[in-house]
Amino acid sequence: MDRIAYDFGFIQIYWYSIFIILAAFFASCIIIHESKKQGINIDFVVNLIFYTVIYGILGARLYYVLFNLSYYKDHIIEIFEIWNGGLAIHGGILAGFINIYLYSKKYKVSTLKILDICALGLIIAQAIGRWGNFFNSEAYGGITTLAKLQSMQIPQFVIDGMYINGEYRVPTFLYESIWCLTGFIALLMIRKYKYIKSGEISGMYLVWYSLGRLVIEGMRTDSLMLGGIKVAQLVSMVLIIVGIAMIVICRKQGTQFDNLYEEKAKEINF
């Protein structure tokens, strides 16, 4: 699989970078669209997206580097070569959450409402971003057979791309991309339910994504490890608990449905 999409001689454009940009673009479109429906000032949202994307990428890279410190301490320059892959979504989620929390508190807007809106953008971004892993020949599973892949009706170009180091591999990147896309569609439908409260969409996102990641990570052979434990599985279990707690707590808030997701937010003076 050729990782380079365009080679201009003096500069090379990698497929990984293209899919990261596409993921950020589509996520931004979703977040802006949802924010308009909620009556949230678009200048506030655009600035929030800008900083969250930057901190999210930095957080994702730092997380990955820290769990591969034994390698990067001897290859310092490669820390900055993110086009070669190495962005851990859990690090991005943590950094993004911190930025959203601080930013929303600064401008006195509901953090939970903003998180709900951003969750819709994030999960579609994850569905798109996983294709960058495909072109980088990463986020794959164990050895399988050509016949097995063909029997699953997987597109031939994906099967060809899963021929890595002389063996066919399980396309776990594809499983996660489909899981995230399905979750995106489900959350779009659920958010229309009139008794959904702020925070529940975020909780559902955490539960949905983490359940899928917990299972899919078990198939992967290139996971970040902490001793003999796959870090992503450990974090996923924690996030499932956090997500369930968010849903329960938000569901119990108030008795007059005064915190509806569909309720118009006050215009923010930005």
HELIX and SHEET records of a PDB file:
HELIX    1   1 TRP A   15  LYS A   37  1                                  23    
HELIX    2   2 ILE A   42  LEU A   66  1                                  25    
HELIX    3   3 LEU A   69  TYR A   72  1                                   4    
HELIX    4   4 ILE A   76  PHE A   80  5                                   5    
HELIX    5   5 ILE A   82  ASN A   84  5                                   3    
HELIX    6   6 ILE A   89  LYS A  106  1                                  18    
HELIX    7   7 THR A  111  PHE A  135  1                                  25    
HELIX    8   8 LEU A  146  SER A  151  1                                   6    
HELIX    9   9 GLN A  156  GLY A  161  1                                   6    
HELIX   10  10 THR A  172  ILE A  190  1                                  19    
HELIX   11  11 GLU A  200  GLU A  217  1                                  18    
HELIX   12  12 VAL A  231  LYS A  252  1                                  22    
SHEET    1   A 2 ILE A   4  ASP A   7  0                                        
SHEET    2   A 2 GLN A  12  TYR A  14 -1                                        
SHEET    1   B 3 ILE A 143  THR A 144  0                                        
SHEET    2   B 3 GLU A 167  ARG A 169 -1                                        
SHEET    3   B 3 TYR A 163  ILE A 164 -1                                        
SHEET    1   C 2 MET A 225  LEU A 226  0                                        
SHEET    2   C 2 ILE A 229  LYS A 230 -1                                        
END                                                                             
